[in-house]
Amino acid sequence: MPEFRQNMATKEWVILAPERGKRPHEFAGALPRREPPPAHRKDCPFCTGNEHLTTDPTLVSPPTGAWKVRVVPNKFAALRPDLDISRKQVGAFLSAEGFGIAEVVIEHPRHDLTMALMTPDEVADILRAYRRRQTEISKNSKINLVTIFRNHGPRAGTSLEHPHSQIIATPIVPPHVRYPMEQAMLYYDNYGRCVYCDMFAEEIRQKERVILETDNFLAFCPYAARSPFECRIYPKKHLPSLITTDDKQIRELGGVLQDVLARIHFGLNDPDYNYIIRSAAVGDEDTRHQHWYIVIVPKISIPAGFEIGSGIYINTVSPEDSASFLRDVKIP
C-alpha cells in the first residue's frame, strides 16, 4: 500500500510505493558493471607526477614528502574569486557578478581508489582537508555558504574518474538551503530543542532504519527517504558545522563514512552517487538549532514529471528495506 511520509526537519513529503519497484537485492544486477580504472594514468591531471597540470594547491597533506590529499582551485569553475558581490537591479530583476570560490579535493594519489575502497584513516585525511578548507574559506567576508560535495560516476555529474570531491563557496544562501534552516529555527523556537537531534534520537529508538551506530555517529536510511538507499550520517553530539567537529570525531567519522560507502559499493555494484555535507551557513557555526550531516544519494532512480512538478518524490524502496539490505552487505 502506498504511503505518504513527512521529513520531520524540512516538512517535505515523500511517497513510498515499494510495490512499484524492485526488491533491494535486484538493483545490483540491474546496474551496469563499471570497468575498474588503472592505478595511474599518464594523462590524468590528478595523478602523481602530473601535479604541474593543476593550479597551485591551497592545501597539501602532509605538507612535505609524498602527498595524500591535495586541494587545488578548479580550473574550470563556474564562479570566480575576483568579482564583486553587489546585487544590482536589471529592470525588475536582480543579478550579481559570479563571485565564488571553487576548489577540487584530490582525495588520493591513486587513480583507482574511490572512498569505498580506501582505509578509514585515508577517508579521515579527506575529511580533515574539508574541515581545514571550510575553516579558511569561511574567513572571507564575502562568503556566506560553503558546500562540500562528491559526484561519483557520470550519472552523478562527474567528468574525471580520479577520486575527487569539490568545495564551492558562495555569497548567496539559496532558498533550497535556507528553507530547512528556517524550519529548524521554528522547531527550536517551539520546542527548545534541535530538530535534527530529535530526529536521529527517534531513529535510534525505532532502530528499523539504522545502518550502523558508533559512539559519536549514526548512519541510517531516513524515515522519509526521497530515493532508494538514501543514507544519512549525523554526529550524535549537537554540532552545527563540520568546522566544530574535533579530531577524534573526524577519525571516527572516517570509519563510518568508509563503511557506508563500501556497503553501497559492494551491495549495489558500485553505483553512481552524490554526497553532500550539509553544514551551517558562515556565521552560524554555534547556533543551537542547526546540525551538520552527510547525505548520500545513490543514482538508482531518476526524478520524473510528478517529482519535478510537485516536489514530492516517489521512493520505490522503503527505507526499512534499504537499511536492512545495507546492514547485511558483506564487505570483503
N, C-alpha and C positions, 0 to 999 in steps of 0.2 A: 504494500500500500504506500503511495507517495506521501511525503510528509514535509511540511514547512518547518524550518528551524531558524531561529534568530541568533545572530552573533551578539553575545552579551555586551561586548565593548563598543561595537560600531552601530548596533541596531539594524544591520543589514540582514536581509532574509535570503535563505537558500532553499532550494527544493531537493530533497533526497528522493531519487527514483531508481533504486537498485535493480528493480525488475527490468529496466530498460537496458542495462549494461552487462558486461562480462563479470564473471566471478574474478576475484583478485588474482588467482593463480593463472588465469588465462591471458593476462596482459603481457607477461614476459614473452610468450610465444608469438604474440601478435605484433610486437615491435621489431623493426628491422635490426639485425645484428650490426654493431659498429665495428669496423675493421680496426684492430689495435694499431696505434701510430708507432713510429720508431722512437727510440730513446733520444735521438738527436737528429736535427735537420740542418743542413748547411745554409738553407735559405730562410730559416726562421729567425726573426729579429730578437726573439726572447730566449733563444738557446745560448748556452755558454759559448764564448768565443765570438759571439755576434753582438756584444754589448755596444759596439760603435754604431750599430744600426738604430739605436733608440736615442731619444733625447737624454740629457744629463739627468741622473736619478735624483729624486727628492729624498730617497731613503734606500740604504743598502744595509742588509742584516745578514751576518755581522758586518761591521764597518771595515774590517780588514780580513784578508785571506779570501778563501772561496765563499762566494755569497750563497745564501739560502733563499732569501726573498729580496726582490728589487722592486721599487716603486718609481715609475717614470711618468712624466707628463704625456698625455695622449696626443700623438702627432696628428690625429685626425678628429680632434674634439669638435663637438657641435657648439661649444662655448669658448670664450677667450678671457684670460685674466686681465687684459689691458684695457677693457672697455668700461663704460660708465654704467651706473645702476639707476640713474634718474629716470623716472617714468615721464612720459610725455603724451599729450593728447594728439590723436590723429582724427580730427573731427570728433565724433562721439566715442571713438575707440581709444584704447590705452595700449601703449607699447613701451619698450625699453631696449637698450642695446643688449646684445647677447653676452653679458658678463657671466663668468663662472670659472670654476677650477675643475679640470677633468684629468684624472690620473689612472694609470693601469698598474695593478698589483701583479707582478710576475711571481707566481706562487712557488715555483720550484725550478732548479736548473734543468731537470729532465723534461723532455718534450712529452713523454708518455704517462706521466704520473698525475692523475686527477686526484682531488682531495680524498675520494673514497678509497684510494689505494696508497695513500701516504700514511705515515705513522701519526699517532696523536700529537707527538711533540712537533712534527713538521706542520700540522694544522695549527697548533698553538702559535708557532712562529708567524704564520699568516695573520692570525687574529691580533697578535701584538703589533704587527705592522699597520693593520687597520686602525687600532686604537691610537698609535702614535701619529698617524697622518690625520685622523679626525681631530685629535687634540690640537695639532699645529694649524690645520686649516681653519678651525673654529676661532682662532685668534684674529683672523681677518675680519675687520669691522663690516665689510660688505656682505659677508656670508651669513645666511640665516638657516640653512639646512644642508646637512652633509648626508648623502645617500650612498651606501655601500652595497654593491650587488654583484652577483655572479651569474653569467649566462653560460650554460653548458650545452653545447650542441647547436646545430643550425636552427632547429625549431625554436630554440630559446633565444636566438638572436646573435650568436657568436659567429665571428668570421675567421678567427685564428684558433687552431686546436691546441696550441701550447697552453697549459693550465694557467689561467689568469682570471682576475676579477677586476672590478672597476670602482672608482670613487668619483662621484660628481657632486660638487658643491654649488649651490645657487643662492642668489639673494632673495628668491621667492619661495615661500612655503605654499604649495598649490592646494586647492580645496580637497583633493583626493587624500592628502596627508593631514591637512588642518582639521577636517571634519572629525576623524576619530579622536584627535587631541581635544577638541571641544566637547565631544561626548564623554571622554574620560574626566574632564573638568566638572561637567554637570553631575556625573556619578559621585565624584568626590564631594561636591557641594551638598548633595542629597544625603549621602551615607557616611561621609567622613572617612572613606576607605578608597584604595586604589582598585579600580575595576579589574585590572589585569591580575593583581594578587588574588582577588576573589575568584576570578575565572579559573586560574590554574589550581587553586585550592579545591574548587569543585571537581575539576578533572581528576585530581588525586583522590578525592573522596569516592567518585564513581568508578575509577580505575579502568573502565572499559576501553578507553581510547589512549591510554598511556603506552608509549613505546619503551622508554626507559627512564629511570629516575636515579639521580645521584644526590650527594649531599647538597649541592648548590644549584642543580639544574633539573628541569623537567622537559622531556621531549614527548610530544603527543600529536595525534591527529585531532584537530579541534572539533567540538560538537557540531558547529555549523560550517564544516569544511566546504569550500566552494568547488573543489575538484577532487578526483580520486588521488589518494595517497598524499594529499597536502599535509605537511608536517610543520610543527612549530616548536621552537626551543626557547624556554623562558628561564631567566635567573630566578631562583626561588626567593632570594632576598630582593627587597624593593630597590631597584636600580633604574633611574630614569634614562641613563645614557650608557653606551658602550664605554665612554670615557671614564665612567665611575667604577668600572669593573677592575678589580685588583689582579695581581699576577697569579695568585693561587687559583682564582676563579678562571682566569684565562687558560691556565694549564688544564684544568678540569674540563672546560668547555671544548678544548681541542679534542679530547677523547670522545665527548658526547657528539659533537658535530661530525667527526670522522665516522663514528659508529652508525649514525643515522644515514649518512650518505652512502656508506658501504652496504647497508641493508637495501637502500633504493637501487644501488648499482648491481648487486648480485641478485636481488629478488626480482627486479624488473628488467633485467638485461640492459643495464646502463642506459636508461632513458635520458633524453634531453630534459633539462630542468632549469629553473631560475631560483636563486635565493636572494632575499633582500634582508638587510639588517634595518629594522625599524627602531630609530633612536630619537630621543627628544630633540627638538629644534635648538639651535645655538642660543644660549642664554637660559634655557630651561633645564639644564642638567641636574638641578637639585630640587625639582618640583615633586610634590607628594602624589600627584595624580598621573604622571607619566611612568611608563615602564618599558624598557627596551626588550626586543626579542628578535629572533630569526624566523622567517617564514620560508619554507622550501616548497616549491610548486613543480612537481614533475609534469612535463608536457604530454599528458596522456590524452586529454580531450581538448577540443577547440571551441571557444565560445561562439555560439551561433546567434541568429537574429533575435531570439527572445532574450537571451542574456544581455546582448548589447543594447537592446531597446528598453528593457525593464530594469537592468542592474541586478536581477535575481538569477543567480547561477543554478543550473541543474547538475547535480552530482549523482552519477550513476553507480557509485560505490560508497556504501555507508562508511563513515569514519571509524566505526567499530570494527568493520571487516578489514579496512585498510590497516588499522593498528595491529589487529590480530595477525594479519599476513606478515607485516614487517617485523613483529616480535619473533615470529617463527623462522625468519630467514637465517640460513646457516652461512656464516661468514668464514671463508677459508682462512 
